[in-house]
Amino acid sequence: MTALDRALFPAAAAHDSAAACSHCLLPVGRLGQRRSVNGEDRLFCCYGCCIAYQVRHGVNEEHEAAWLLVRFGVGAFLAMNIMLFSLLLYSGSLGVADGGLRQAIHVLLGVLATAVLTILGEPFLRGAWRAAREGHTSADTLVSLGALGAYGYSIHAVASGAEAVYFDTVTMVLVLFTLGRTLEAFGRARALRSLAPLLAAETASATVVEGGVDRVRPVRAVAPGTLVRLHPGERVPVDGVVVEGQSDCDESVLTGQSELRAKAPGATVFAGSLNVTGPLLVRTTAAGAQSCWGRHARFVREALGRRSLTSELADRAAAVFVPAVLLLAGATVLYWSRHLPVAEAVMTGLAVLVVACPCALGLAAPIATALGLGRALERGILLRGGSVLEHLARVRGVAFDKTGTLTQGAMRLVACRPVGAPEAELLCHAAGLAQGSEHPVARATLAAAAARGVTPAVGRQLRAHPGEGISGTFEGEEAAMGSAAFMARLGWSLPSRMQMQETDGLTTVCVGWGGVMRGLLLFEDPPLAEAPALVAALRLRGIASALLSGDRPGAVGRLAEVAGIATWRGGLTPLDKVAFLQDWSRACGPVAMVGDGLNDGPVLAAATVGIAVGGATDLARETAEVRLPEGRLDDLPWLIDHARQVRRSVRTNILWAFGYNAIALTLAVCGLLQPILAAALMAGSSLVVVAKSLLSGRSSSRTGEES
């Protein structure tokens, strides 16, 4: 196997030599290779079986790459025969062949060239025709006109009995361009291979327990609350809570972390993960598109379907470039027809068409971007499209939410300060209101009530006010909990004896009902240990940090001091945060917002890049363009470095493609290139872009491992 083969088809590190080949069923032997096809590992005895299996069973990029390789092999075989006869004619090795023999050879070459044009030219011709019907031109237009021009001229020469034919030019141009596309397809397939494990983690069926009997049901038919049995080694089909059993689960496809997670009754399991060691009985909470895997997969598919800004710019440049090349080729033919025989002038014009094909320009951004998305996914980071990498590379400021983002998100009630009401009654009403919110303060309130044996009051018309608090009614009496500003807005004044506790950085929440303030709840939420290092790492990269929160200014300022953040604001509503981001962006450039709460959704949408962290609410997850794994906020500096590396790779590829095309086009216009050499140069340009992108991806991978 050649070095190129090893690069495109990496062999397995180890396998059973007696195992059967997935294609021909013969033993794979010592030289067998393991290959991922459609997200599943397959063993093959040889390179040919690997390609044949992909042609028959592969999908998307893998199928396209394998099928192009088969086309290339057949076309190259025919083209070599055409080149052999052409060389014999050019060199005079056949002696002084009579006209009949020469004409017969020309006819044979025409038949073989027609076969090559059919096999290799069909994708280019179809693409050119599709572009023409839509009223524009494309790279396929240049290749098709170049090949058809040489083919048409040669057919005319055969029909008129002329001596000069250029069937070898037709076939070699198509062979070289097909080689370029084959390498491109393998490059794309390899770039997207790291995304395959997530997209292949879907399970079509689940074993549900109905009346004590196990039955296999489609996952789409599994409703929340259904009991699902999981066997060791089985892919988890649904999100759920363990009811019975103990096991370890591999969640690497979702988190990027290889460590197994222990699961016992009460633990949560996620669709797409792998149950490794023991049987489990799980009560379903979500399935299909609503599961953790479903949301992840949708996010990845959206990312693959979105074009980056650089790709769109390259497409617009190519749309202008192709018509200009057509005019230049026509002008070249007209000019050289005055100084050279018509046949040579036509070949010079065809060389201009062929060498100007912007294949490398079209590859410059997509391959590097796909590699970038795949590398991020390996670390459990989800990006909503290649344009997110471009925006991240330009970020000059990062704003953080406080609770659950730069703090541990594990709020704990440390004190109740009732005024005019028993402590249990204060906590009872607060817990009743907390049932209407996902905020960490609400969760901490419910946990404290449960720990103290307090039953939450039954509230009605519960309503969360993002960034402010919660309101509702109890037995027809209005109640509320939240910030002092929220209470003041409701018209509930703060008695002088209720002093806000903020000297030690505690979060203070007011609680009241019946139009009267009844007391305070004091919470603490320890800062993340890695927060100071994270802020320092961003500062080293020239990125400023800010802390924005709806919490009391005292608590926000204390956290900002601990984390080393100079710019902070407390007591902000979501609209206040949006206004701050807009002002800050005008002052320092593109900004990112990192948050996890319900009230962070609008703010994440307003930032240049919205970033949600692991335990984010549904609104924050759906609004954000980046999702970081839970507990991995310190991956943010790596992600920014990675985005900048991808941007450098894309820019280098584009500069290379433009420069290469400009030099080659100049040589072609001057009559210094033949069409065959021009096609070879273009194939070489595509190969260089693919190789540079793959090498850049490896460099980024090594950098990530070091960091």
ChimeraX attribute file (.defattr): number of C-alpha atoms within 10 A of each C-alpha:
attribute: neighborCount
match mode: 1-to-1
recipient: residues
	/A:1	10
	/A:2	7
	/A:3	9
	/A:4	10
	/A:5	11
	/A:6	10
	/A:7	13
	/A:8	14
	/A:9	19
	/A:10	14
	/A:11	18
	/A:12	15
	/A:13	7
	/A:14	10
	/A:15	16
	/A:16	12
	/A:17	16
	/A:18	12
	/A:19	16
	/A:20	18
	/A:21	22
	/A:22	18
	/A:23	20
	/A:24	15
	/A:25	13
	/A:26	13
	/A:27	17
	/A:28	22
	/A:29	17
	/A:30	12
	/A:31	14
	/A:32	24
	/A:33	23
	/A:34	21
	/A:35	18
	/A:36	18
	/A:37	19
	/A:38	20
	/A:39	17
	/A:40	11
	/A:41	11
	/A:42	18
	/A:43	26
	/A:44	27
	/A:45	24
	/A:46	17
	/A:47	14
	/A:48	12
	/A:49	17
	/A:50	24
	/A:51	22
	/A:52	17
	/A:53	18
	/A:54	23
	/A:55	19
	/A:56	12
	/A:57	13
	/A:58	20
	/A:59	14
	/A:60	10
	/A:61	21
	/A:62	24
	/A:63	23
	/A:64	18
	/A:65	25
	/A:66	23
	/A:67	20
	/A:68	21
	/A:69	21
	/A:70	16
	/A:71	18
	/A:72	24
	/A:73	15
	/A:74	15
	/A:75	25
	/A:76	21
	/A:77	12
	/A:78	20
	/A:79	25
	/A:80	15
	/A:81	15
	/A:82	25
	/A:83	17
	/A:84	13
	/A:85	18
	/A:86	19
	/A:87	14
	/A:88	12
	/A:89	19
	/A:90	11
	/A:91	10
	/A:92	11
	/A:93	11
	/A:94	14
	/A:95	9
	/A:96	10
	/A:97	12
	/A:98	9
	/A:99	11
	/A:100	10
	/A:101	12
	/A:102	17
	/A:103	17
	/A:104	12
	/A:105	17
	/A:106	28
	/A:107	15
	/A:108	14
	/A:109	25
	/A:110	21
	/A:111	14
	/A:112	20
	/A:113	25
	/A:114	18
	/A:115	17
	/A:116	27
	/A:117	23
	/A:118	13
	/A:119	15
	/A:120	23
	/A:121	25
	/A:122	13
	/A:123	16
	/A:124	23
	/A:125	21
	/A:126	14
	/A:127	16
	/A:128	22
	/A:129	18
	/A:130	16
	/A:131	16
	/A:132	13
	/A:133	9
	/A:134	9
	/A:135	8
	/A:136	15
	/A:137	22
	/A:138	24
	/A:139	22
	/A:140	23
	/A:141	25
	/A:142	27
	/A:143	25
	/A:144	25
	/A:145	18
	/A:146	26
	/A:147	25
	/A:148	17
	/A:149	17
	/A:150	24
	/A:151	23
	/A:152	15
	/A:153	18
	/A:154	25
	/A:155	19
	/A:156	13
	/A:157	17
	/A:158	21
	/A:159	12
	/A:160	9
	/A:161	15
	/A:162	13
	/A:163	13
	/A:164	14
	/A:165	22
	/A:166	23
	/A:167	28
	/A:168	25
	/A:169	26
	/A:170	26
	/A:171	30
	/A:172	26
	/A:173	30
	/A:174	27
	/A:175	30
	/A:176	22
	/A:177	27
	/A:178	24
	/A:179	23
	/A:180	23
	/A:181	22
	/A:182	22
	/A:183	22
	/A:184	24
	/A:185	24
	/A:186	23
	/A:187	27
	/A:188	22
	/A:189	22
	/A:190	21
	/A:191	24
	/A:192	21
	/A:193	19
	/A:194	19
	/A:195	24
	/A:196	17
	/A:197	19
	/A:198	21
	/A:199	19
	/A:200	14
	/A:201	22
	/A:202	20
	/A:203	17
	/A:204	11
	/A:205	16
	/A:206	24
	/A:207	20
	/A:208	24
	/A:209	18
	/A:210	11
	/A:211	7
	/A:212	8
	/A:213	8
	/A:214	14
	/A:215	13
	/A:216	12
	/A:217	15
	/A:218	14
	/A:219	19
	/A:220	14
	/A:221	11
	/A:222	22
	/A:223	15
	/A:224	14
	/A:225	13
	/A:226	16
	/A:227	24
	/A:228	27
	/A:229	23
	/A:230	23
	/A:231	17
	/A:232	16
	/A:233	14
	/A:234	19
	/A:235	21
	/A:236	29
	/A:237	32
	/A:238	34
	/A:239	26
	/A:240	26
	/A:241	22
	/A:242	23
	/A:243	18
	/A:244	15
	/A:245	14
	/A:246	17
	/A:247	20
	/A:248	19
	/A:249	24
	/A:250	24
	/A:251	22
	/A:252	20
	/A:253	24
	/A:254	25
	/A:255	21
	/A:256	16
	/A:257	15
	/A:258	10
	/A:259	12
	/A:260	16
	/A:261	17
	/A:262	14
	/A:263	20
	/A:264	18
	/A:265	15
	/A:266	13
	/A:267	14
	/A:268	16
	/A:269	28
	/A:270	25
	/A:271	24
	/A:272	30
	/A:273	25
	/A:274	24
	/A:275	25
	/A:276	19
	/A:277	17
	/A:278	16
	/A:279	18
	/A:280	24
	/A:281	22
	/A:282	28
	/A:283	25
	/A:284	24
	/A:285	20
	/A:286	21
	/A:287	22
	/A:288	22
	/A:289	15
	/A:290	15
	/A:291	20
	/A:292	19
	/A:293	27
	/A:294	22
	/A:295	15
	/A:296	23
	/A:297	22
	/A:298	15
	/A:299	20
	/A:300	21
	/A:301	15
	/A:302	14
	/A:303	21
	/A:304	20
	/A:305	11
	/A:306	13
	/A:307	16
	/A:308	21
	/A:309	15
	/A:310	20
	/A:311	22
	/A:312	13
	/A:313	13
	/A:314	18
	/A:315	16
	/A:316	11
	/A:317	14
	/A:318	20
	/A:319	16
	/A:320	13
	/A:321	17
	/A:322	22
	/A:323	16
	/A:324	11
	/A:325	19
	/A:326	20
	/A:327	11
	/A:328	17
	/A:329	25
	/A:330	15
	/A:331	14
	/A:332	22
	/A:333	22
	/A:334	15
	/A:335	14
	/A:336	20
	/A:337	16
	/A:338	10
	/A:339	10
	/A:340	13
	/A:341	10
	/A:342	14
	/A:343	18
	/A:344	16
	/A:345	20
	/A:346	23
	/A:347	25
	/A:348	26
	/A:349	28
	/A:350	33
	/A:351	29
	/A:352	32
	/A:353	31
	/A:354	33
	/A:355	34
	/A:356	30
	/A:357	27
	/A:358	27
	/A:359	24
	/A:360	26
	/A:361	25
	/A:362	23
	/A:363	25
	/A:364	27
	/A:365	29
	/A:366	21
	/A:367	27
	/A:368	31
	/A:369	30
	/A:370	27
	/A:371	28
	/A:372	28
	/A:373	29
	/A:374	24
	/A:375	23
	/A:376	23
	/A:377	22
	/A:378	20
	/A:379	20
	/A:380	23
	/A:381	24
	/A:382	25
	/A:383	26
	/A:384	21
	/A:385	23
	/A:386	27
	/A:387	19
	/A:388	20
	/A:389	26
	/A:390	21
	/A:391	20
	/A:392	23
	/A:393	20
	/A:394	18
	/A:395	21
	/A:396	19
	/A:397	23
	/A:398	24
	/A:399	26
	/A:400	20
	/A:401	23
	/A:402	26
	/A:403	26
	/A:404	23
	/A:405	23
	/A:406	25
	/A:407	19
	/A:408	15
	/A:409	21
	/A:410	16
	/A:411	22
	/A:412	19
	/A:413	20
	/A:414	12
	/A:415	14
	/A:416	18
	/A:417	19
	/A:418	21
	/A:419	18
	/A:420	11
	/A:421	13
	/A:422	14
	/A:423	17
	/A:424	17
	/A:425	16
	/A:426	22
	/A:427	26
	/A:428	22
	/A:429	26
	/A:430	29
	/A:431	27
	/A:432	24
	/A:433	32
	/A:434	30
	/A:435	21
	/A:436	18
	/A:437	18
	/A:438	15
	/A:439	23
	/A:440	18
	/A:441	27
	/A:442	22
	/A:443	18
	/A:444	20
	/A:445	26
	/A:446	24
	/A:447	17
	/A:448	17
	/A:449	21
	/A:450	14
	/A:451	9
	/A:452	11
	/A:453	11
	/A:454	17
	/A:455	16
	/A:456	21
	/A:457	19
	/A:458	15
	/A:459	22
	/A:460	18
	/A:461	12
	/A:462	19
	/A:463	17
	/A:464	23
	/A:465	15
	/A:466	18
	/A:467	24
	/A:468	22
	/A:469	26
	/A:470	24
	/A:471	24
	/A:472	22
	/A:473	21
	/A:474	18
	/A:475	9
	/A:476	10
	/A:477	12
	/A:478	17
	/A:479	24
	/A:480	29
	/A:481	29
	/A:482	24
	/A:483	22
	/A:484	22
	/A:485	18
	/A:486	19
	/A:487	23
	/A:488	11
	/A:489	11
	/A:490	12
	/A:491	11
	/A:492	18
	/A:493	14
	/A:494	18
	/A:495	12
	/A:496	7
	/A:497	7
	/A:498	15
	/A:499	11
	/A:500	19
	/A:501	19
	/A:502	17
	/A:503	9
	/A:504	10
	/A:505	20
	/A:506	24
	/A:507	26
	/A:508	26
	/A:509	23
	/A:510	25
	/A:511	29
	/A:512	24
	/A:513	20
	/A:514	14
	/A:515	15
	/A:516	19
	/A:517	23
	/A:518	24
	/A:519	23
	/A:520	26
	/A:521	26
	/A:522	21
	/A:523	21
	/A:524	21
	/A:525	23
	/A:526	17
	/A:527	22
	/A:528	19
	/A:529	13
	/A:530	14
	/A:531	21
	/A:532	17
	/A:533	13
	/A:534	20
	/A:535	20
	/A:536	18
	/A:537	16
	/A:538	19
	/A:539	16
	/A:540	10
	/A:541	12
	/A:542	12
	/A:543	19
	/A:544	20
	/A:545	25
	/A:546	20
	/A:547	23
	/A:548	28
	/A:549	23
	/A:550	23
	/A:551	25
	/A:552	23
	/A:553	19
	/A:554	21
	/A:555	22
	/A:556	25
	/A:557	21
	/A:558	17
	/A:559	23
	/A:560	24
	/A:561	13
	/A:562	13
	/A:563	22
	/A:564	17
	/A:565	21
	/A:566	12
	/A:567	14
	/A:568	18
	/A:569	20
	/A:570	18
	/A:571	20
	/A:572	19
	/A:573	20
	/A:574	21
	/A:575	15
	/A:576	17
	/A:577	27
	/A:578	20
	/A:579	14
	/A:580	17
	/A:581	26
	/A:582	17
	/A:583	12
	/A:584	16
	/A:585	18
	/A:586	11
	/A:587	10
	/A:588	13
	/A:589	14
	/A:590	21
	/A:591	26
	/A:592	25
	/A:593	28
	/A:594	30
	/A:595	30
	/A:596	29
	/A:597	26
	/A:598	21
	/A:599	23
	/A:600	30
	/A:601	24
	/A:602	18
	/A:603	26
	/A:604	31
	/A:605	19
	/A:606	21
	/A:607	23
	/A:608	23
	/A:609	22
	/A:610	28
	/A:611	29
	/A:612	32
	/A:613	24
	/A:614	19
	/A:615	19
	/A:616	25
	/A:617	19
	/A:618	14
	/A:619	17
	/A:620	27
	/A:621	27
	/A:622	17
	/A:623	18
	/A:624	28
	/A:625	24
	/A:626	25
	/A:627	26
	/A:628	27
	/A:629	21
	/A:630	13
	/A:631	13
	/A:632	15
	/A:633	21
	/A:634	15
	/A:635	17
	/A:636	18
	/A:637	20
	/A:638	18
	/A:639	22
	/A:640	21
	/A:641	17
	/A:642	24
	/A:643	25
	/A:644	19
	/A:645	21
	/A:646	27
	/A:647	23
	/A:648	16
	/A:649	25
	/A:650	26
	/A:651	16
	/A:652	16
	/A:653	26
	/A:654	22
	/A:655	14
	/A:656	18
	/A:657	23
	/A:658	14
	/A:659	12
	/A:660	20
	/A:661	22
	/A:662	14
	/A:663	12
	/A:664	20
	/A:665	25
	/A:666	15
	/A:667	17
	/A:668	27
	/A:669	23
	/A:670	13
	/A:671	18
	/A:672	14
	/A:673	22
	/A:674	20
	/A:675	26
	/A:676	22
	/A:677	19
	/A:678	26
	/A:679	28
	/A:680	19
	/A:681	21
	/A:682	26
	/A:683	25
	/A:684	18
	/A:685	22
	/A:686	26
	/A:687	21
	/A:688	16
	/A:689	29
	/A:690	25
	/A:691	15
	/A:692	19
	/A:693	29
	/A:694	21
	/A:695	14
	/A:696	20
	/A:697	25
	/A:698	14
	/A:699	13
	/A:700	21
	/A:701	17
	/A:702	11
	/A:703	14
	/A:704	17
	/A:705	9
	/A:706	7
	/A:707	9
